[in-house]
Amino acid sequence: MDKYNTVAAEATSEFTEKKSRFISHISPVSCESEALDYIEKIKKQYWDARHNVYAYIIGNNSDLQRYSDDGEPQGTGGIPMLEVLRGEKLTNTVAVVTRYFGGTLLGTGGLVRAYTKGAKDGITAAGIITKVLYTRINVTVDYTAGGKVQYAILQGGYRLEDTIYTENICYVVFIEKPEKDIFIKNITNLTGGKAKIDIGDEIWETERNK
């Protein structure tokens, strides 16, 4: 995949249901080891809590999906949280909901609703972003062609990262993978083949509105 959704940053939220305290934690991660480290951190921080239920999805294609009810009745915590992550089409995301038992049983349905709410509240607190796989392309032209090339980049909605002025002008452009070939073709045609086009690294960056 060339793009995926994840949460913007680590975030927490909290609510109380029938005297049980639910604390939501959510964070972007890049691999399973980061997700496991985050879960362990939360467990240590809330070592005296009855439950630290979690779910995470890893991989640009959501290849790895894991959850744990952490002592809650089977299917009442981890799976509902995982379903929330799936529903929001999130990946590279870990969610942990800590529960301090308040003395009143919530029942199966109550637990499902509580952990679903916990995951949703955490996502709302964090916000969702889209990560896009960009290719860095340097377009170097002389000053006579600079104006029309810059206009084409901006009018095309491409991401102009930098402009470097030396004896020539170098436009540093981030191009989404599906748009790379047509961008190169357009710049080549626009400059009569005189533009120097260097294709650089691929990099995951937060998508910006065009």
HELIX and SHEET records of a PDB file:
HELIX    1   1 GLU A   32  GLN A   45  1                                  14    
HELIX    2   2 GLY A   78  GLY A   87  1                                  10    
HELIX    3   3 GLY A  107  ALA A  126  1                                  20    
HELIX    4   4 TYR A  143  GLN A  155  1                                  13    
HELIX    5   5 LYS A  177  GLU A  179  5                                   3    
HELIX    6   6 LYS A  180  LEU A  190  1                                  11    
SHEET    1   A 4 LYS A   3  VAL A   7  0                                        
SHEET    2   A 4 ILE A 128  VAL A 141 -1                                        
SHEET    3   A 4 ILE A 169  GLU A 176 -1                                        
SHEET    4   A 4 ARG A 159  TYR A 165 -1                                        
SHEET    1   B 3 LYS A   3  VAL A   7  0                                        
SHEET    2   B 3 ILE A 128  VAL A 141 -1                                        
SHEET    3   B 3 LYS A 196  THR A 206 -1                                        
SHEET    1   C 5 ALA A  11  GLU A  17  0                                        
SHEET    2   C 5 SER A  20  PRO A  28 -1                                        
SHEET    3   C 5 THR A  93  TYR A 100 -1                                        
SHEET    4   C 5 HIS A  51  ILE A  58 -1                                        
SHEET    5   C 5 LEU A  64  SER A  68 -1                                        
END                                                                             
